[in-house]
Amino acid sequence: MKKADIGVALYLLTAIIMFIITVPPGILDVLLAFNIAIALLILFRCMFTREVLDMSFFPTILLFTTIFRIALNVSSTKLILGTGDPGNVVATFGEFVGGGDLIIGIIIFIILIMIQFMVINKGSERVAEVTARFTLDAMPGKQMAIDADLNTGAITDEEAKRRREKIQQESSFFGSMDGAVKYVKGDALAGLLITVVNIVGGIAMGVLRQGMDVGAAVDKYTILTIGDGLVSQIPSLLISLSTGILVTKGSKDADFGNVLMNQLFGLPKVMYLVGITLATLGLITPLNNIVFVGIGMLFVISARMMESTIETAKIESEADMDEIEAEEIRQPENVNSLLQVDPIELEFGYGIIPLADVNQGGDLLDRVVMIRRQVALELGMVVPIIRLRDNIQLNPNQYIIKIKGIQVSEGEILFDHYMAMNPGFVEEEITGIPTYEPSFHLPAIWITEGQRERAESLGYTVVDPPSIIATHLTEVIRQHVSELLTRQDVQNLVNNLKDTNPVLVDELIPKVLGLGEVQKVLQNLLKEGISIRDLLTIFETLADYASTSRDTDILTEYVRQNLKRAISSKFFSPRETTSVVTLDPALEQEIMKSVKQTEQGAYLSLDPETSRSIIKSVETEIKKLENMGKTPIVITSPIVRIYFKRLTEEYYRDLIIISYNEIANDVELQSVGMITA
């Protein structure tokens, strides 16, 4: 055991022993002096602590000191009632504090009890209760503020984690303090009851056991009891005061003494007013001139000295700032930070800043947080932090989206306008500024706030600027989500699955497949918009088939077939027939004949003329579906699907290609065309 653990254990063990045995007066004196020292230590520690969390174990300290103090009360009570000699400390407090006068001692004791019980304890209890409630209520807002700072790049992941832990610790601390204050309140009440018992019991013991007359018994035992009460209540009062100081600290990062002195005496003009007022009272009233004028002049002199100090500090601060700026210029540039590349960045011109500024009512930061949650639910992947930055080199209303430091898309908005889009059935046109919706490049117009209600009544889809940016950003992330999945992300997913399915993970990784191979399979799924949330099914499929093939493309096809319910629900409606196009069986055979196997994997080797013919046929069939208002979907045999996808993805990136084995049994399809060579 550590020395600190032994010390705490001895402290509590001493309290327990004092409940059982009678402590000699000499040892009791030592323990009472030690108790006073502990109370002073706690008081000054609370005064000069910078953060309340520096005293995070304060509720436990309150419990321990309360038990120790009650044990001392019990021990002194045994000595008072048993021998009439509780030791030097108790007797001295009873005689010295009361000035040898019984009535004065009683009055002082009652005053101390009233101050502690009615003022300090009552106030501390209320402040602790209110602070605990407001701290818990403020937690969601603080969490959102951390997420916002994280998204803008103002803080790092480690700093965000540290702040979240600090919020949790603060809520736990103030919640515990709310209950721990009851210990101090109960201790004061217990001390009062013990005092009454000591007086009554002491008088009875003196009269009945020691043959003393009533007056002598009252005098002796009341003084001893008051001394006992004072020697226990003064440390209790100090700890109550410590509790009040800790829960009423306005700043959790401030040095108590400096802040207190600066807030009281830090403004020279206030000191001047106080000094002049006191001096005036001393001169024009019968009050003591020397005292009031003297103190008034002292305030005036202090104010003048303070003005000089503030002016000197201001000059020194300006000189220090100039020196710091010069030093920064002289220092070699730190280029390490320039090497870091953010996975996703949203840069915007100064005209869009109000949308991202919470103080101006902007909610773009909150929308970015929601985008990450939406993608996590939809695709089963945690999107990296999205950095938001203003860029003065852009046009005021322009924004760009970067993936791994490279611009992949851009858009432009009008801050005080709304974008109205015709869904296809609105015949009446409204006036506005022609534009294109940035996510899907659909024709649209910018309208004013006054036109919004009319546009909506006509059937237009009306969108505000933050929604436009958020939708555009979401679509860009969907298109590039496979690039954003790193090996570390896969390892995190593996760790999460291992918590519930350790046998499966141990069987698959790294015995059968490496982490990089699993990453390639997951990237293949994400590339075509297939969710990887059902990681259990994906890993079980890989474990089943990885022994026969380590080709990640083939393994992806096996996984897709076992995810057919998810794929069917994404692209087909079970209550209606879906129009699709199919592949000519002859074309499928020709494609399979052109597949070449190598050690690095398989690839398609079609002659250019055949490829052009296939792409032209695909274009014809896609237009046929689009003219019908349907989403283009191509159905192929399982063995051909991956190769046909590779053939067409350069021309039709978003074309949905599904094999027969990936379609659920309850899906009804209608072929409206066939792709041929």
C-alpha positions as CSV (number, residue, x, y, z in Angstrom):
1,M,0.0,0.0,0.0
2,K,1.1,3.6,-0.6
3,K,1.8,5.9,2.3
4,A,-1.1,8.1,1.4
5,D,-3.5,5.1,1.5
6,I,-2.1,4.1,4.9
7,G,-2.5,7.7,6.2
8,V,-6.2,7.8,5.1
9,A,-6.9,4.4,6.6
10,L,-5.3,5.4,9.9
11,Y,-7.4,8.6,10.0
12,L,-10.6,6.7,9.6
13,L,-9.5,3.9,12.0
14,T,-8.7,6.4,14.7
15,A,-12.2,7.8,14.4
16,I,-13.7,4.3,14.7
17,I,-11.5,3.5,17.7
18,M,-12.6,6.7,19.5
19,F,-16.2,5.5,19.3
20,I,-15.3,2.3,21.1
21,I,-12.6,3.1,23.7
22,T,-12.1,6.0,26.1
23,V,-9.2,8.2,24.9
24,P,-6.8,9.6,27.6
25,P,-7.0,13.4,28.0
26,G,-3.4,13.9,26.6
27,I,-4.1,12.0,23.4
28,L,-7.4,13.8,23.0
29,D,-5.6,17.1,23.2
30,V,-3.3,16.0,20.3
31,L,-6.3,14.8,18.2
32,L,-8.2,18.0,18.8
33,A,-5.2,20.1,17.8
34,F,-4.8,17.9,14.7
35,N,-8.5,18.4,13.8
36,I,-8.1,22.2,14.0
37,A,-5.0,22.0,11.7
38,I,-6.9,19.8,9.2
39,A,-9.8,22.4,9.2
40,L,-7.4,25.3,8.6
41,L,-5.7,23.3,5.8
42,I,-9.0,22.7,4.0
43,L,-10.0,26.3,4.4
44,F,-6.8,27.8,2.9
45,R,-6.7,25.1,0.2
46,C,-10.2,26.0,-0.9
47,M,-9.3,29.7,-0.9
48,F,-6.3,29.4,-3.2
49,T,-7.4,26.5,-5.5
50,R,-7.6,27.7,-9.1
51,E,-10.2,25.2,-10.3
52,V,-13.0,23.5,-8.3
53,L,-11.9,20.2,-9.9
54,D,-8.6,20.5,-8.1
55,M,-10.7,19.6,-5.0
56,S,-12.7,17.0,-6.8
57,F,-12.6,14.7,-3.7
58,F,-14.0,17.5,-1.5
59,P,-17.3,15.6,-0.8
60,T,-15.4,12.6,0.4
61,I,-13.2,14.9,2.5
62,L,-16.3,16.3,4.1
63,L,-17.5,12.9,5.0
64,F,-14.2,11.8,6.6
65,T,-13.8,15.0,8.6
66,T,-17.4,14.9,9.8
67,I,-16.9,11.3,11.1
68,F,-13.6,12.3,12.8
69,R,-15.2,15.4,14.4
70,I,-18.1,13.4,15.7
71,A,-15.7,10.7,17.1
72,L,-13.8,13.5,19.0
73,N,-17.2,14.8,20.4
74,V,-18.0,11.3,21.6
75,S,-14.5,10.9,23.2
76,S,-14.7,14.3,24.9
77,T,-18.2,13.5,26.1
78,K,-17.0,10.3,27.7
79,L,-14.3,12.2,29.6
80,I,-16.6,15.1,30.6
81,L,-19.2,12.8,32.0
82,G,-16.9,10.1,33.3
83,T,-14.0,12.0,35.0
84,G,-14.8,15.7,34.6
85,D,-11.3,16.1,33.0
86,P,-11.5,16.2,29.2
87,G,-8.0,17.6,28.8
88,N,-6.3,21.0,28.4
89,V,-7.7,22.0,25.0
90,V,-11.4,21.6,26.0
91,A,-10.9,23.3,29.4
92,T,-8.9,26.2,27.9
93,F,-11.5,26.8,25.2
94,G,-14.3,26.8,27.8
95,E,-12.5,29.3,30.1
96,F,-10.5,31.4,27.7
97,V,-13.0,32.0,24.9
98,G,-15.7,32.9,27.4
99,G,-13.3,35.1,29.4
100,G,-14.0,33.0,32.5
101,D,-17.6,34.1,32.4
102,L,-20.2,31.3,32.0
103,I,-22.9,33.6,30.4
104,I,-20.4,35.1,27.9
105,G,-19.3,31.6,27.0
106,I,-22.8,30.4,26.4
107,I,-23.7,33.5,24.3
108,I,-20.5,33.1,22.1
109,F,-21.3,29.4,21.6
110,I,-24.9,30.2,20.6
111,I,-23.7,32.9,18.2
112,L,-21.2,30.5,16.5
113,I,-23.9,27.8,16.2
114,M,-26.4,30.4,14.6
115,I,-23.8,31.7,12.2
116,Q,-22.8,28.2,11.1
117,F,-26.2,26.6,11.0
118,M,-28.4,29.5,9.7
119,V,-26.0,31.5,7.5
120,I,-23.1,29.5,6.1
121,N,-24.6,26.0,6.0
122,K,-28.0,27.3,4.7
123,G,-26.4,29.4,2.0
124,S,-23.9,26.7,1.0
125,E,-26.6,24.1,0.7
126,R,-28.7,26.3,-1.5
127,V,-25.8,27.4,-3.7
128,A,-24.7,23.7,-4.1
129,E,-28.2,22.7,-5.0
130,V,-28.7,25.4,-7.6
131,T,-25.1,24.9,-9.1
132,A,-25.7,21.2,-9.4
133,R,-29.0,21.7,-11.3
134,F,-27.6,24.4,-13.6
135,T,-24.4,22.4,-14.3
136,L,-26.5,19.4,-15.3
137,D,-28.8,21.5,-17.5
138,A,-25.9,23.2,-19.2
139,M,-24.2,19.9,-20.2
140,P,-25.9,19.5,-23.6
141,G,-25.0,23.0,-24.6
142,K,-21.4,22.6,-23.5
143,Q,-21.1,19.3,-25.5
144,M,-22.5,21.1,-28.6
145,A,-20.0,23.9,-28.2
146,I,-17.2,21.4,-28.0
147,D,-18.4,19.7,-31.2
148,A,-18.6,23.1,-32.9
149,D,-15.1,24.0,-32.0
150,L,-13.9,20.6,-33.1
151,N,-15.6,21.0,-36.5
152,T,-14.1,24.4,-37.1
153,G,-10.6,23.1,-36.2
154,A,-10.3,25.5,-33.2
155,I,-9.4,22.5,-31.0
156,T,-7.9,19.1,-31.5
157,D,-9.5,15.7,-30.9
158,E,-7.4,15.3,-27.7
159,E,-8.5,18.8,-26.5
160,A,-12.1,17.9,-27.2
161,K,-11.8,14.6,-25.3
162,R,-10.2,16.5,-22.4
163,R,-13.0,19.1,-22.3
164,R,-15.7,16.4,-22.4
165,E,-14.1,14.6,-19.5
166,K,-13.9,17.9,-17.6
167,I,-17.6,18.5,-18.1
168,Q,-18.4,15.0,-16.8
169,Q,-16.2,15.6,-13.8
170,E,-17.8,18.9,-13.1
171,S,-21.3,17.5,-13.2
172,S,-20.3,14.6,-10.9
173,F,-18.6,17.0,-8.5
174,F,-21.4,19.5,-8.2
175,G,-23.9,16.6,-7.9
176,S,-21.9,15.1,-5.1
177,M,-21.5,18.5,-3.4
178,D,-25.2,18.9,-3.4
179,G,-25.5,15.9,-1.1
180,A,-22.2,16.3,0.8
181,V,-23.3,19.7,2.1
182,K,-25.9,17.8,4.1
183,Y,-23.0,16.2,6.1
184,V,-21.9,19.6,7.3
185,K,-25.4,20.7,8.2
186,G,-26.0,17.4,10.0
187,D,-22.7,17.8,11.9
188,A,-23.7,21.2,13.2
189,L,-27.0,19.9,14.4
190,A,-25.4,16.8,16.0
191,G,-22.9,19.1,17.8
192,L,-25.8,21.2,19.2
193,L,-27.6,18.0,20.5
194,I,-24.4,16.6,22.0
195,T,-23.9,20.0,23.8
196,V,-27.4,19.8,25.4
197,V,-26.8,16.1,26.4
198,N,-23.4,17.0,27.9
199,I,-24.9,19.9,30.0
200,V,-27.8,17.8,31.3
201,G,-25.8,14.6,31.8
202,G,-22.9,16.5,33.4
203,I,-25.1,18.3,35.9
204,A,-26.7,14.9,36.7
205,M,-23.3,13.2,37.1
206,G,-22.0,16.0,39.3
207,V,-25.0,16.1,41.6
208,L,-25.8,12.3,41.8
209,R,-22.4,10.7,41.5
210,Q,-19.9,13.3,42.9
211,G,-22.1,14.9,45.5
212,M,-21.7,18.4,44.1
213,D,-24.3,21.1,44.7
214,V,-26.3,22.2,41.7
215,G,-24.6,25.5,41.3
216,A,-21.1,24.1,41.3
217,A,-22.2,21.3,38.9
218,V,-23.8,23.8,36.5
219,D,-20.7,26.0,36.6
220,K,-18.2,23.2,36.0
221,Y,-20.0,21.1,33.5
222,T,-21.4,24.0,31.5
223,I,-17.9,25.5,31.0
224,L,-16.5,22.1,30.0
225,T,-19.4,21.4,27.6
226,I,-19.1,24.9,26.0
227,G,-15.3,24.3,25.6
228,D,-16.0,20.9,24.0
229,G,-18.7,22.5,21.8
230,L,-16.3,25.3,20.7
231,V,-13.3,23.1,20.1
232,S,-15.5,21.0,17.7
233,Q,-17.7,23.7,16.2
234,I,-14.8,26.0,15.3
235,P,-13.2,23.4,12.9
236,S,-16.8,22.6,11.7
237,L,-17.3,26.3,11.0
238,L,-14.0,26.5,9.1
239,I,-15.0,23.6,6.9
240,S,-18.5,25.0,6.4
241,L,-16.8,28.2,5.3
242,S,-14.5,26.2,3.0
243,T,-17.6,24.5,1.4
244,G,-19.1,27.9,0.8
245,I,-16.0,29.3,-0.8
246,L,-15.7,26.3,-3.1
247,V,-19.3,26.3,-4.3
248,T,-19.5,30.1,-4.8
249,K,-16.3,30.5,-6.8
250,G,-17.5,32.5,-9.8
251,S,-14.4,31.7,-11.9
252,K,-13.1,28.1,-12.0
253,D,-9.8,29.2,-13.4
254,A,-8.9,32.1,-11.0
255,D,-6.6,32.6,-8.1
256,F,-9.0,33.5,-5.3
257,G,-6.9,36.1,-3.5
258,N,-5.8,38.0,-6.7
259,V,-9.3,38.0,-8.2
260,L,-10.9,39.1,-4.9
261,M,-8.4,42.0,-4.4
262,N,-8.6,43.1,-8.0
263,Q,-12.4,43.1,-8.0
264,L,-12.7,45.0,-4.8
265,F,-9.7,47.4,-5.0
266,G,-8.9,47.3,-8.7
267,L,-10.7,50.4,-9.9
268,P,-9.0,53.7,-8.8
269,K,-12.0,55.9,-9.3
270,V,-14.0,53.8,-6.8
271,M,-11.2,54.1,-4.3
272,Y,-11.3,57.9,-4.8
273,L,-15.0,58.1,-4.1
274,V,-14.8,55.9,-1.0
275,G,-11.9,58.0,0.4
276,I,-13.6,61.4,-0.3
277,T,-16.8,60.1,1.2
278,L,-15.1,58.9,4.4
279,A,-13.1,62.1,4.8
280,T,-16.2,64.2,4.2
281,L,-18.1,62.3,6.9
282,G,-15.2,62.9,9.3
283,L,-15.2,66.6,8.7
284,I,-18.9,67.6,8.6
285,T,-20.3,65.1,11.2
286,P,-19.5,64.5,14.9
287,L,-17.8,61.2,13.9
288,N,-14.2,60.8,15.0
289,N,-12.3,63.1,12.6
290,I,-8.9,61.3,13.0
291,V,-10.3,57.9,12.2
292,F,-12.5,58.8,9.3
293,V,-10.3,61.4,7.7
294,G,-7.3,59.1,8.1
295,I,-8.9,56.1,6.5
296,G,-10.3,58.3,3.8
297,M,-6.8,59.7,3.0
298,L,-5.5,56.1,3.0
299,F,-8.0,55.2,0.3
300,V,-7.1,58.3,-1.8
301,I,-3.4,57.6,-1.5
302,S,-4.0,53.9,-2.5
303,A,-6.0,55.0,-5.5
304,R,-3.2,57.2,-6.7
305,M,-0.6,54.5,-6.3
306,M,-2.9,52.1,-8.1
307,E,-3.2,54.5,-11.1
308,S,0.5,54.7,-11.3
309,T,0.8,50.9,-11.2
310,I,-1.8,50.4,-13.9
311,E,-0.1,52.9,-16.2
312,T,3.3,51.3,-15.7
313,A,1.8,47.8,-16.3
314,K,0.1,49.0,-19.5
315,I,3.4,50.4,-20.9
316,E,5.2,47.2,-19.9
317,S,2.5,45.1,-21.5
318,E,2.7,47.0,-24.8
319,A,6.5,46.6,-24.8
320,D,6.2,42.9,-24.1
321,M,3.7,42.5,-27.0
322,D,6.1,44.3,-29.3
323,E,8.9,42.1,-28.2
324,I,6.8,38.9,-28.6
325,E,5.8,40.0,-32.2
326,A,9.4,40.7,-33.0
327,E,10.5,37.4,-31.6
328,E,7.9,35.5,-33.6
329,I,9.2,37.2,-36.8
330,R,12.7,36.2,-35.9
331,Q,11.8,32.6,-35.2
332,P,12.1,30.1,-38.0
333,E,8.7,29.1,-39.4
334,N,7.3,25.8,-38.1
335,V,6.3,24.0,-41.2
336,N,5.3,20.7,-39.6
337,S,1.7,21.9,-39.2
338,L,1.6,22.6,-42.9
339,L,2.1,18.9,-43.7
340,Q,-1.2,17.9,-42.1
341,V,-4.1,17.3,-44.5
342,D,-7.6,17.4,-43.3
343,P,-9.9,14.6,-44.7
344,I,-12.8,17.0,-45.3
345,E,-12.7,20.8,-45.5
346,L,-15.4,23.4,-46.1
347,E,-14.0,26.8,-47.0
348,F,-16.2,29.8,-47.6
349,G,-16.0,33.5,-48.4
350,Y,-16.7,36.2,-45.8
351,G,-20.3,36.6,-46.9
352,I,-21.1,33.2,-45.6
353,I,-19.5,33.7,-42.2
354,P,-22.9,34.7,-40.5
355,L,-24.2,31.2,-41.4
356,A,-21.4,29.6,-39.4
357,D,-21.3,32.1,-36.5
358,V,-23.5,31.0,-33.6
359,N,-23.4,34.5,-32.2
360,Q,-25.2,35.8,-35.3
361,G,-27.8,33.0,-35.3
362,G,-26.0,30.7,-37.8
363,D,-26.6,27.0,-37.5
364,L,-24.2,25.6,-40.1
365,L,-22.0,24.1,-37.3
366,D,-25.0,22.2,-35.9
367,R,-25.9,21.0,-39.4
368,V,-22.3,19.7,-39.9
369,V,-22.6,17.7,-36.7
370,M,-26.0,16.3,-38.0
371,I,-24.3,15.3,-41.3
372,R,-21.8,13.1,-39.5
373,R,-24.6,11.5,-37.6
374,Q,-26.7,11.0,-40.7
375,V,-23.9,9.4,-42.6
376,A,-23.1,7.1,-39.7
377,L,-26.7,5.9,-39.6
378,E,-27.0,5.6,-43.3
379,L,-23.6,4.0,-44.2
380,G,-22.3,2.7,-40.9
381,M,-19.1,4.8,-41.0
382,V,-17.9,7.5,-38.8
383,V,-17.0,10.5,-41.1
384,P,-13.8,12.3,-40.1
385,I,-14.1,15.8,-38.5
386,I,-15.3,18.3,-41.1
387,R,-13.1,21.5,-40.8
388,L,-14.9,24.8,-41.5
389,R,-12.7,27.7,-42.5
390,D,-13.2,31.2,-43.9
391,N,-11.1,32.0,-46.9
392,I,-10.8,35.7,-48.0
393,Q,-9.4,34.6,-51.4
394,L,-12.9,33.3,-52.3
395,N,-15.7,35.4,-53.6
396,P,-17.9,36.6,-50.7
397,N,-20.7,34.1,-51.4
398,Q,-18.6,31.3,-52.7
399,Y,-17.7,28.0,-50.9
400,I,-15.5,25.1,-51.9
401,I,-15.4,21.5,-50.6
402,K,-12.0,19.7,-50.3
403,I,-11.3,16.1,-49.8
404,K,-7.8,15.4,-48.5
405,G,-6.7,19.0,-49.4
406,I,-7.9,18.8,-53.0
407,Q,-11.0,20.8,-54.2
408,V,-13.7,18.4,-55.4
409,S,-16.7,20.7,-55.6
410,E,-17.8,24.3,-55.2
411,G,-21.0,26.4,-55.0
412,E,-22.3,29.9,-54.6
413,I,-25.2,31.2,-52.6
414,L,-27.0,34.5,-52.0
415,F,-27.1,35.1,-48.2
416,D,-30.5,36.8,-47.9
417,H,-32.2,34.7,-50.6
418,Y,-33.9,31.3,-51.0
419,M,-33.4,28.8,-53.7
420,A,-36.6,27.6,-55.5
421,M,-36.7,24.5,-57.6
422,N,-39.4,23.3,-59.9
423,P,-40.1,19.6,-59.1
424,G,-41.4,19.2,-62.7
425,F,-45.2,19.8,-62.3
426,V,-45.3,23.6,-61.6
427,E,-46.5,25.5,-64.6
428,E,-46.6,29.1,-63.3
429,E,-43.1,30.7,-63.2
430,I,-41.9,33.2,-60.6
431,T,-39.3,35.9,-61.1
432,G,-35.8,35.5,-59.7
433,I,-32.2,35.1,-60.4
434,P,-31.5,31.9,-62.5
435,T,-29.0,29.5,-61.0
436,Y,-28.2,25.8,-60.6
437,E,-28.6,23.7,-57.5
438,P,-25.0,22.7,-56.6
439,S,-25.6,19.1,-55.4
440,F,-27.4,17.7,-58.4
441,H,-26.9,20.6,-60.9
442,L,-30.7,21.1,-61.3
443,P,-32.0,24.4,-62.7
444,A,-33.3,26.7,-59.9
445,I,-33.8,30.4,-59.2
446,W,-32.9,32.7,-56.3
447,I,-36.0,34.4,-54.7
448,T,-36.4,36.8,-51.8
449,E,-38.0,36.3,-48.4
450,G,-41.1,38.0,-49.6
451,Q,-41.5,35.5,-52.5
452,R,-41.0,32.4,-50.4
453,E,-44.6,31.8,-49.3
454,R,-46.0,32.2,-52.8
455,A,-43.4,29.9,-54.3
456,E,-44.2,27.2,-51.8
457,S,-48.0,27.6,-52.5
458,L,-47.3,27.1,-56.2
459,G,-45.5,23.9,-55.5
460,Y,-41.8,24.9,-55.7
461,T,-39.3,23.3,-53.5
462,V,-37.8,26.2,-51.5
463,V,-34.5,25.8,-49.6
464,D,-32.5,28.2,-47.4
465,P,-28.8,28.7,-47.8
466,P,-27.6,26.6,-44.9
467,S,-29.6,23.6,-46.2
468,I,-28.1,24.1,-49.6
469,I,-24.6,23.9,-48.3
470,A,-25.4,21.0,-45.9
471,T,-27.0,19.0,-48.7
472,H,-24.1,19.7,-51.1
473,L,-21.6,18.6,-48.4
474,T,-23.6,15.5,-47.7
475,E,-23.6,14.4,-51.3
476,V,-19.9,15.1,-51.7
477,I,-19.2,12.9,-48.6
478,R,-21.4,10.1,-50.0
479,Q,-19.5,10.2,-53.3
480,H,-16.1,10.1,-51.7
481,V,-16.9,8.1,-48.5
482,S,-14.8,5.1,-49.7
483,E,-11.7,7.3,-49.9
484,L,-12.2,8.5,-46.4
485,L,-12.3,5.0,-44.8
486,T,-8.7,4.5,-43.4
487,R,-7.1,1.4,-41.9
488,Q,-7.4,3.1,-38.5
489,D,-11.2,3.5,-39.1
490,V,-11.4,-0.2,-39.9
491,Q,-9.5,-1.1,-36.8
492,N,-11.9,1.0,-34.7
493,L,-14.9,-0.9,-36.3
494,V,-13.1,-4.2,-35.6
495,N,-12.5,-3.3,-32.0
496,N,-16.2,-2.4,-31.6
497,L,-17.3,-5.7,-33.1
498,K,-14.8,-7.6,-31.0
499,D,-16.5,-6.4,-27.8
500,T,-19.6,-8.5,-28.7
501,N,-18.2,-11.1,-31.1
502,P,-14.6,-11.8,-30.2
503,V,-14.6,-15.4,-31.6
504,L,-15.5,-14.1,-35.1
505,V,-12.9,-11.4,-35.2
506,D,-10.2,-13.6,-33.9
507,E,-11.0,-16.2,-36.6
508,L,-10.9,-13.7,-39.4
509,I,-8.2,-11.1,-38.6
510,P,-5.4,-11.6,-39.0
511,K,-5.5,-15.4,-39.5
512,V,-7.5,-15.4,-42.7
513,L,-7.5,-11.8,-44.0
514,G,-5.3,-8.8,-43.2
515,L,-6.8,-5.4,-42.1
516,G,-6.0,-3.9,-45.5
517,E,-8.0,-6.6,-47.3
518,V,-11.0,-6.1,-45.1
519,Q,-10.6,-2.3,-45.8
520,K,-10.8,-2.9,-49.6
521,V,-14.0,-4.9,-49.2
522,L,-15.6,-2.2,-47.1
523,Q,-14.4,0.5,-49.5
524,N,-16.0,-1.5,-52.4
525,L,-19.3,-1.6,-50.6
526,L,-19.2,2.1,-49.6
527,K,-18.2,3.1,-53.2
528,E,-21.6,1.8,-54.4
529,G,-23.6,3.3,-51.5
530,I,-24.0,0.0,-49.6
531,S,-24.1,0.4,-45.8
532,I,-21.5,-1.4,-43.7
533,R,-23.5,-1.0,-40.4
534,D,-24.2,-4.8,-40.5
535,L,-20.6,-5.5,-39.8
536,L,-21.4,-8.9,-38.2
537,T,-22.9,-10.2,-41.5
538,I,-20.0,-8.8,-43.5
539,F,-17.4,-10.5,-41.3
540,E,-19.2,-13.8,-41.2
541,T,-19.4,-13.9,-45.0
542,L,-15.7,-13.0,-45.3
543,A,-14.9,-15.8,-42.7
544,D,-16.9,-18.3,-44.8
545,Y,-15.4,-17.5,-48.2
546,A,-11.9,-16.1,-47.5
547,S,-10.6,-19.6,-47.4
548,T,-11.5,-20.2,-51.1
549,S,-10.6,-16.8,-52.5
550,R,-8.7,-13.8,-51.2
551,D,-9.7,-11.6,-54.2
552,T,-11.3,-8.7,-52.5
553,D,-13.6,-8.0,-55.5
554,I,-14.9,-11.6,-55.4
555,L,-15.3,-11.4,-51.6
556,T,-17.3,-8.1,-52.1
557,E,-19.7,-9.9,-54.3
558,Y,-20.3,-12.7,-51.8
559,V,-20.9,-10.0,-49.1
560,R,-23.3,-8.1,-51.3
561,Q,-25.3,-11.3,-51.8
562,N,-25.6,-11.9,-48.1
563,L,-26.7,-8.2,-47.7
564,K,-29.5,-8.6,-50.3
565,R,-32.3,-7.5,-47.9
566,A,-30.5,-4.2,-47.2
567,I,-29.7,-3.7,-50.9
568,S,-33.3,-4.5,-52.0
569,S,-34.8,-2.2,-49.4
570,K,-32.5,0.6,-50.6
571,F,-33.3,0.4,-54.3
572,F,-36.6,-1.4,-54.6
573,S,-40.1,-0.9,-53.1
574,P,-41.8,-4.2,-52.0
575,R,-45.3,-2.9,-52.8
576,E,-44.7,-1.9,-56.5
577,T,-43.1,-3.3,-59.6
578,T,-39.7,-1.7,-60.4
579,S,-38.7,-1.1,-64.0
580,V,-35.2,-2.2,-64.8
581,V,-33.0,-3.1,-67.8
582,T,-31.0,-6.3,-68.2
583,L,-27.9,-7.6,-69.9
584,D,-28.1,-9.7,-73.0
585,P,-26.9,-13.2,-72.1
586,A,-24.6,-13.2,-75.2
587,L,-23.0,-10.0,-73.9
588,E,-22.5,-11.5,-70.5
589,Q,-20.7,-14.5,-72.0
590,E,-18.5,-12.2,-74.1
591,I,-17.6,-10.2,-71.0
592,M,-16.7,-13.3,-69.1
593,K,-14.5,-14.5,-72.0
594,S,-12.6,-11.2,-71.8
595,V,-11.8,-11.4,-68.1
596,K,-8.1,-12.0,-67.5
597,Q,-6.8,-13.4,-64.3
598,T,-3.5,-12.2,-62.8
599,E,-1.7,-12.4,-59.4
600,Q,-2.9,-8.9,-58.7
601,G,-6.5,-9.8,-59.5
602,A,-8.8,-10.0,-62.5
603,Y,-9.4,-7.3,-65.1
604,L,-11.6,-6.9,-68.2
605,S,-9.9,-6.9,-71.7
606,L,-12.6,-5.9,-74.3
607,D,-11.6,-4.4,-77.6
608,P,-12.4,-0.6,-77.9
609,E,-15.1,-1.1,-80.5
610,T,-17.1,-3.5,-78.4
611,S,-16.7,-1.2,-75.3
612,R,-18.1,1.8,-77.3
613,S,-21.0,-0.3,-78.5
614,I,-21.8,-1.4,-75.0
615,I,-21.6,2.2,-73.6
616,K,-23.9,3.4,-76.4
617,S,-26.5,0.7,-75.6
618,V,-26.3,1.6,-71.9
619,E,-26.9,5.3,-72.8
620,T,-30.0,4.3,-74.8
621,E,-31.5,2.2,-72.1
622,I,-30.8,4.7,-69.3
623,K,-32.6,7.4,-71.3
624,K,-35.6,5.1,-71.7
625,L,-35.9,4.7,-67.9
626,E,-35.3,8.4,-67.3
627,N,-38.0,9.4,-69.8
628,M,-40.4,7.1,-67.8
629,G,-39.4,9.0,-64.6
630,K,-37.6,5.9,-63.2
631,T,-34.2,5.5,-61.6
632,P,-31.8,3.7,-64.0
633,I,-31.1,0.2,-62.6
634,V,-29.3,-2.6,-64.5
635,I,-29.7,-6.2,-63.5
636,T,-26.9,-8.7,-64.3
637,S,-25.9,-12.2,-63.4
638,P,-23.7,-12.4,-60.2
639,I,-20.5,-13.4,-62.0
640,V,-20.7,-10.5,-64.4
641,R,-21.8,-7.7,-62.1
642,I,-18.4,-6.5,-60.9
643,Y,-16.8,-6.4,-64.3
644,F,-19.8,-4.6,-65.9
645,K,-19.6,-2.0,-63.1
646,R,-16.0,-1.4,-63.8
647,L,-16.7,-1.0,-67.5
648,T,-19.4,1.6,-67.0
649,E,-18.3,3.5,-63.9
650,E,-16.1,5.9,-65.8
651,Y,-19.1,7.0,-67.9
652,Y,-21.9,6.6,-65.4
653,R,-20.6,6.9,-61.9
654,D,-24.0,6.7,-60.1
655,L,-25.5,3.9,-62.3
656,I,-27.0,1.2,-60.1
657,I,-25.9,-2.3,-61.1
658,I,-27.3,-5.2,-59.1
659,S,-27.1,-9.0,-59.6
660,Y,-30.0,-11.4,-59.4
661,N,-28.6,-12.9,-56.2
662,E,-28.8,-9.5,-54.5
663,I,-32.6,-9.1,-54.9
664,A,-35.0,-10.2,-52.2
665,N,-37.7,-12.7,-53.0
666,D,-40.6,-10.2,-52.4
667,V,-39.3,-7.7,-55.0
668,E,-41.1,-7.6,-58.4
669,L,-39.2,-6.4,-61.4
670,Q,-40.2,-5.6,-65.0
671,S,-37.6,-5.5,-67.7
672,V,-38.1,-2.6,-70.1
673,G,-35.0,-3.0,-72.2
674,M,-31.8,-5.0,-72.7
675,I,-28.2,-3.9,-73.1
676,T,-26.4,-5.5,-76.0
677,A,-23.0,-5.2,-77.6
